[in-house]
Amino acid sequence: MFLKRANGLAFLKPWSITSRLTTLYTLSTFSLLLLGSGFLYWVLLENLGRENNQFLTDKVHVLRSILYAPAVDPEALNEEVQWEGKTFQLAKYYARVLDTHGRTLIETPGMKKVLSNSSFPVMAGLSELPEKGFEWKSRDGKNFLLMSALAQTGSNEMRVVQVALDLSQEGVLIVDYRQKLSLVLFAGLVLSAGLSMLAVRKGLAPLQEITKKAQLITSAQLHERILAERWPAELSDLATAFDDMLDRLEESFHRLSRFSADLAHELRTPINNLMGETEVALSRSRMPEEYRRVLESGLEEYGRLSRMIDSLLFLARAEQPVPHIECEALDAEKELEAVRAFFEALAEEKNVSLCCNGTAALHADAALFRRAVGNLVSNALHHTHSGGSIELTVEEKGNKWTEVRVSDTGTGIETEHLPKLFDRFYRVESSRSEHPDGSGLGLAIVKSIMKMHGGTVEIHSLFGQGTTVVLRFPPP
């Protein structure tokens, strides 16, 4: 039962592009052939019918002319009626002349056996010339085209003219023509299917080449590209999109590799510290106070690991396709003042002035806004010496965005480091030595927060003179 169902579902599988295009091309070609053949067949029937009717009409006219002569020529009448029909090989022609009482005056030999007087249609009048005959089928299955008309002799006597054409041979010709058309249609169907398949395969060959080239691309060969220039116009966009995807994958792969290496490096330091202190503490018996100092030192390392893990989790959530944030209308001055108050004690301890300036409305997530500004202030405090200053400024730039600036008079950053500062775990060597407890994730978090809000972040710095970080929030 399962096999039967599986076989039934096999027919529901989507067709390949080759099969679809071949079928469409074949049907299109066959439809054109069918229409052309049908039109030719119709034209043949129409021409044969018109010629047959014209032939009989001409014969009626000839017989009327012979009979209307002042003196009927018996030889001409005899030749037209009795001998004319014998000259046709494919179509048998019959003629008969009767008086008004229905008596046969002259007829083609053998006509009486084939066609009786009653078989003919109503006769046309003297002033009429019949243009279309009457189709009649005999008992033995033969088809005839019949015409009947009145005629007047030179002595004003009335006669009835009957003419007929045997269409049997013509029917054989039509059947033969129809059979040949059927053969042409069948041959055209087979030929169009074959040519369509060859054309489709030839046309889709570049797509197969792209597929083969794409199959060769692995994680170790992400530098390979499809190159849109060498493909047809219909596939160039696909190749371009695929190359762009490979660019993003390669960048993400390299970033992930760097991230893994940096993460291993950052985690190794606190873990090695913990292991070293623990091994030293266990090397011999010690006093309770010494064990307490080891535990306190370990607790600091645990805190550093915990903060690092929290930051990494935040960055991972921020990279979701649609990160969830709750934006609302904020008083930027009030939010900056809250951040200033939080770091005020630390700033006083380092003898660094911390102030806020400006008034503006802001549409953002309050918690994320405070976290972003807080990270910037924390960095500024680490790199601003005693007697320096940190300024938080907010300003509306028309209807374009709201700009928040965090400026310090600290040590500044060398120009070559600026493009990399927002990368995870990236830290200037001087910062690593002066602040070993840092993780290099603060600015990466700031960039992620701004990306979640649809905004931007920029950093400007002059070595030895200070740094300014600009956050731009879009309007609601």
C-alpha positions in Angstrom: 0.0 0.0 0.0 2.8 2.4 0.9 4.6 1.6 -2.4 1.5 2.3 -4.4 1.1 5.6 -2.6 4.7 6.5 -3.2 4.4 5.7 -6.9 1.3 7.9 -7.1 3.1 10.8 -5.5 5.9 10.5 -8.0 3.7 12.0 -10.6 3.1 15.0 -8.3 6.8 16.0 -8.3 7.6 19.3 -10.0 8.7 19.0 -13.6 12.2 20.0 -14.5 12.7 23.2 -16.4 13.8 21.2 -19.4 10.6 19.1 -19.4 8.5 22.2 -19.0 10.1 24.2 -21.8 10.2 21.2 -24.1 6.5 20.6 -23.5 5.6 24.2 -24.1 7.7 24.5 -27.2 6.4 21.2 -28.6 2.8 22.2 -27.9 3.4 25.6 -29.5 4.9 24.1 -32.6 2.2 21.4 -32.8 -0.5 24.0 -32.4 0.9 26.0 -35.3 1.2 22.9 -37.4 -2.3 21.9 -36.5 -3.7 25.3 -37.4 -1.8 25.5 -40.6 -2.8 22.0 -41.6 -6.4 22.7 -40.7 -6.4 25.9 -42.7 -4.9 24.1 -45.8 -7.4 21.3 -45.5 -10.3 23.8 -45.3 -8.9 25.7 -48.3 -8.7 22.5 -50.3 -12.3 21.6 -49.5 -13.5 25.1 -50.3 -11.6 25.2 -53.6 -12.8 21.8 -54.7 -16.4 22.6 -53.8 -16.2 26.0 -55.6 -14.6 24.4 -58.7 -17.2 21.6 -58.7 -20.1 24.1 -58.5 -18.5 26.3 -61.2 -18.1 23.3 -63.4 -21.8 22.3 -63.2 -22.9 25.9 -63.5 -20.9 26.2 -66.8 -22.4 22.9 -68.0 -25.9 24.2 -67.4 -25.0 27.4 -69.2 -23.6 25.4 -72.2 -26.7 23.2 -72.4 -29.0 26.2 -72.3 -27.0 27.8 -75.1 -27.2 24.7 -77.3 -30.9 24.3 -76.7 -31.7 28.0 -77.3 -30.1 28.1 -80.7 -32.6 28.8 -83.5 -32.0 25.2 -84.7 -30.8 22.7 -82.2 -27.6 21.1 -83.3 -28.1 17.4 -82.5 -24.4 16.7 -82.8 -23.4 19.4 -80.4 -26.1 18.3 -77.9 -25.2 14.6 -78.3 -21.5 15.4 -77.8 -22.2 17.5 -74.7 -24.6 15.0 -73.1 -23.4 11.6 -74.2 -19.7 12.0 -74.9 -18.5 14.8 -72.6 -18.8 12.7 -69.4 -16.6 9.9 -70.9 -13.6 12.3 -71.3 -13.2 12.7 -67.5 -11.0 10.2 -65.8 -11.3 11.1 -62.1 -14.7 12.7 -61.9 -17.6 11.2 -63.8 -19.9 13.8 -65.3 -23.6 13.1 -66.2 -26.1 15.2 -68.1 -29.8 14.8 -69.0 -32.4 16.8 -70.9 -36.2 16.2 -70.2 -39.4 17.8 -71.5 -41.9 19.4 -69.3 -43.7 16.1 -68.8 -40.6 14.5 -67.3 -39.8 12.4 -70.3 -36.1 11.9 -71.0 -35.0 13.3 -74.3 -31.3 12.6 -74.0 -29.0 11.6 -71.3 -25.5 10.3 -70.6 -25.3 6.6 -71.0 -25.8 4.8 -67.7 -27.2 7.8 -65.9 -30.6 6.2 -65.4 -29.1 3.4 -63.3 -27.2 5.8 -61.1 -29.4 8.9 -60.8 -33.2 9.0 -61.1 -35.1 12.2 -62.0 -36.5 12.5 -58.5 -32.9 12.7 -57.0 -32.3 16.2 -58.4 -33.2 19.4 -56.5 -35.9 21.9 -57.5 -34.9 23.4 -60.8 -33.8 26.9 -61.2 -35.8 29.3 -63.3 -35.0 30.6 -66.7 -33.6 33.8 -65.4 -31.5 32.1 -62.8 -28.1 30.4 -63.1 -27.6 27.9 -60.3 -24.4 28.6 -58.4 -24.5 25.9 -55.8 -25.4 22.3 -56.3 -27.1 19.8 -54.1 -25.0 17.1 -52.5 -26.6 13.6 -52.6 -25.5 10.2 -51.6 -26.6 7.1 -53.4 -27.4 3.8 -51.9 -24.1 2.3 -52.8 -22.3 5.1 -50.9 -21.3 7.3 -53.8 -21.4 11.1 -53.4 -22.8 13.3 -56.2 -23.2 17.0 -56.7 -26.5 17.7 -58.5 -28.0 20.8 -60.4 -31.3 21.3 -62.2 -32.5 24.2 -64.2 -35.2 25.2 -66.8 -34.0 25.8 -70.4 -35.8 27.3 -73.4 -35.3 26.1 -77.0 -35.2 28.3 -80.0 -38.8 27.4 -80.8 -39.8 28.5 -77.3 -40.3 25.0 -75.9 -39.4 24.4 -72.3 -36.9 21.8 -71.3 -35.4 20.6 -68.0 -31.6 20.3 -67.8 -30.1 18.0 -65.1 -26.3 17.7 -64.5 -24.4 15.7 -62.0 -20.8 15.2 -60.9 -19.6 12.0 -59.3 -17.4 13.0 -56.3 -16.2 9.5 -55.4 -12.7 9.9 -56.7 -12.6 13.3 -55.1 -13.5 11.8 -51.8 -10.6 9.3 -52.2 -8.3 12.3 -52.9 -9.5 14.1 -49.8 -9.0 11.0 -47.6 -5.5 10.5 -49.0 -4.8 14.2 -48.3 -6.1 13.9 -44.8 -3.9 10.8 -44.1 -0.8 12.6 -45.4 -1.6 15.6 -43.2 -1.9 13.3 -40.2 1.5 11.9 -41.0 2.9 15.4 -41.4 1.4 16.4 -38.0 2.8 13.3 -36.3 6.2 13.8 -37.9 6.1 17.5 -36.9 5.2 16.5 -33.3 8.1 14.1 -33.0 10.5 16.5 -34.7 9.4 19.5 -32.8 9.8 17.6 -29.5 13.3 16.5 -30.4 14.4 19.9 -31.6 12.8 21.6 -28.6 14.6 19.3 -26.3 17.9 20.0 -28.0 17.2 23.7 -28.0 16.3 23.8 -24.4 19.3 21.8 -23.4 21.5 24.0 -25.4 19.8 27.1 -23.9 20.1 25.8 -20.3 23.7 24.7 -20.7 25.0 27.8 -19.0 22.7 27.1 -16.1 24.2 23.6 -15.8 27.7 25.1 -15.9 26.7 27.5 -13.1 25.4 24.5 -11.1 28.7 22.6 -11.6 30.8 25.6 -10.7 28.6 26.2 -7.6 29.0 22.6 -6.6 32.8 23.0 -6.5 32.5 25.9 -4.0 33.2 24.7 -0.4 34.0 26.3 2.8 37.7 26.1 1.8 37.0 27.8 -1.6 34.7 30.6 -0.7 36.9 32.9 -2.8 35.6 31.3 -6.0 33.0 33.3 -8.0 30.5 32.7 -10.7 31.4 35.9 -12.6 28.3 37.4 -14.2 30.2 38.8 -17.3 30.5 35.4 -19.0 26.8 34.4 -18.8 23.7 35.3 -20.9 21.8 38.4 -19.8 19.0 36.2 -18.2 21.5 34.5 -15.9 23.8 37.4 -15.2 21.5 38.7 -12.4 21.5 35.2 -10.9 25.3 35.0 -11.1 25.6 38.5 -9.6 23.3 37.6 -6.7 25.1 34.4 -6.1 28.5 36.1 -6.1 27.1 38.7 -3.7 25.9 35.9 -1.5 29.3 34.3 -1.6 30.9 37.7 -0.6 28.6 37.8 2.4 29.3 34.2 3.3 33.0 34.6 2.9 32.9 37.8 5.1 30.8 36.0 7.7 33.0 33.0 7.6 36.1 35.0 8.1 34.4 37.1 10.8 33.3 33.9 12.5 36.8 32.5 12.3 38.3 35.6 13.8 35.5 35.7 16.4 36.3 32.1 17.4 40.0 32.8 17.6 39.4 36.0 19.6 36.9 34.3 21.9 39.4 31.4 22.5 42.1 33.9 23.3 39.9 36.0 25.6 38.6 33.0 27.5 42.0 31.4 27.8 43.4 34.3 29.9 40.9 34.2 32.8 40.7 30.4 32.7 44.5 30.2 32.9 44.5 32.7 35.7 42.0 30.6 37.6 43.8 27.4 37.0 47.2 28.9 38.0 45.9 30.4 41.2 44.1 27.1 42.1 47.1 25.0 41.4 49.3 27.3 43.5 46.7 27.2 46.3 46.6 23.4 46.2 50.3 22.9 46.1 50.5 22.9 49.9 48.4 23.6 52.9 47.6 27.3 53.5 46.0 29.5 56.0 42.3 30.3 55.6 43.1 34.0 54.7 45.2 32.8 51.8 42.4 30.6 50.5 40.1 33.5 50.9 42.3 35.7 48.7 42.4 33.0 46.1 38.6 32.8 46.1 38.3 36.5 45.9 40.7 36.6 42.9 38.8 33.8 41.3 35.5 35.7 41.8 36.9 38.6 39.9 37.8 36.3 37.0 34.3 34.7 37.2 32.8 38.2 37.0 34.8 39.0 33.9 33.7 35.7 32.3 30.1 36.4 33.2 30.2 39.9 31.7 31.8 38.6 28.5 29.2 35.8 28.2 26.4 38.4 28.7 27.8 40.6 26.0 28.2 37.7 23.6 24.6 36.7 24.2 23.4 40.2 23.6 25.3 40.4 20.3 23.9 37.0 19.2 20.3 38.2 19.9 21.0 41.5 18.2 21.9 39.7 15.0 18.5 38.0 14.7 16.7 39.0 11.5 14.0 41.0 13.4 15.4 41.8 16.9 12.7 42.8 19.4 13.1 46.3 20.8 10.5 48.6 22.4 11.0 52.1 21.1 9.3 55.0 22.8 9.5 58.8 22.9 12.3 59.7 25.3 13.6 62.9 26.8 17.3 62.7 25.6 18.5 65.2 28.2 16.9 63.2 31.0 18.4 59.9 29.7 21.9 61.4 29.4 21.6 62.9 32.9 20.7 59.4 34.2 23.9 58.0 32.6 26.0 60.9 33.9 24.6 60.3 37.5 25.5 56.6 37.2 29.1 57.3 36.3 29.5 60.4 38.5 31.2 58.7 41.4 33.7 57.0 39.2 34.4 60.2 37.3 35.1 62.1 40.6 37.3 59.3 41.7 39.4 59.7 38.6 39.2 63.5 38.8 37.4 63.7 35.4 34.6 66.2 34.8 31.4 64.7 33.3 28.7 67.0 32.0 25.6 67.0 29.7 24.4 69.5 27.2 21.5 70.0 24.8 17.8 69.2 24.7 16.1 67.0 22.1 13.3 64.4 21.7 14.4 60.9 21.0 12.6 57.7 19.8 14.5 54.7 21.1 14.5 51.8 23.5 15.4 53.4 26.9 17.4 50.5 28.3 19.4 50.0 25.0 20.0 53.7 24.7 21.4 53.9 28.2 23.5 50.8 27.6 25.0 52.2 24.4 25.8 55.6 26.0 27.0 53.9 29.1 29.5 51.8 27.1 30.9 54.9 25.5 31.2 56.8 28.8 32.9 53.8 30.4 35.4 53.6 27.5 36.0 57.4 27.8 36.7 57.1 31.5 39.3 54.4 30.9 41.2 56.5 28.4 40.9 60.0 30.0 43.6 61.0 32.5 43.0 62.9 35.7 42.0 66.5 35.0 40.3 65.6 31.7 36.7 66.0 30.8 33.9 64.0 29.1 30.9 65.8 27.5 27.5 64.2 26.6 25.7 66.3 23.9 22.4 65.8 22.2 21.1 67.8 19.2 18.3 67.5 16.7 19.4 67.7 13.0 16.2 68.9 11.4 13.9 66.1 10.5 16.7 63.7 9.5 18.0 62.4 12.9 18.8 63.1 16.5 22.5 63.2 17.2 24.1 62.1 20.5 27.8 62.8 21.0 30.2 61.4 23.6 33.4 63.4 23.6 36.5 63.1 25.8 39.9 64.8 26.1 41.6 61.4 26.5 44.6 59.8 24.9 42.9 59.4 21.5 43.3 56.6 19.0 45.7 56.2 16.0 44.0 56.5 12.6 44.8 53.0 11.4 42.8 51.5 14.3 39.6 53.5 13.8 38.0 51.2 11.1 38.4 48.1 13.3 37.2 49.5 16.6 33.7 48.2 16.2 34.9 44.6 15.5 34.4 42.1 18.3 37.3 41.6 20.7 39.4 44.2 18.8 41.5 46.2 21.2 44.5 48.5 20.7 47.6 47.0 22.2 48.1 49.9 24.6 44.5 49.4 25.8 45.2 45.7 26.5 48.2 46.5 28.7 46.5 49.4 30.5 43.1 47.7 31.0 43.5 43.9 31.0 40.1 43.4 32.4 38.4 44.7 29.2 36.9 42.3 26.6 36.7 44.5 23.4 33.0 44.0 23.1 31.7 47.4 24.2 31.9 49.2 20.9 30.5 46.1 19.0 27.5 46.3 21.3 27.1 50.0 20.6 27.1 49.3 16.8 24.6 46.5 17.2 22.2 48.7 19.3 22.4 51.4 16.6 21.7 48.9 13.9 18.6 47.6 15.8 17.3 51.2 15.9 18.1 51.8 12.2 20.7 54.4 13.1 24.4 54.8 12.6 27.6 55.2 14.7 30.8 57.1 13.8 34.0 57.6 15.7 36.4 60.5 15.3 39.7 60.7 17.1 43.1 62.4 17.1 45.9 60.7 18.8 46.8 62.5 22.0 43.9 64.9 21.8 40.7 62.9 22.4 37.9 60.9 20.9 34.3 61.7 19.8 31.7 59.0 19.1 28.5 60.1 17.3 25.2 58.2 17.5 22.6 59.1 15.0 19.0 58.0 15.7 16.4 58.2 13.0 13.0 60.0 13.6 10.0 57.8 14.5 
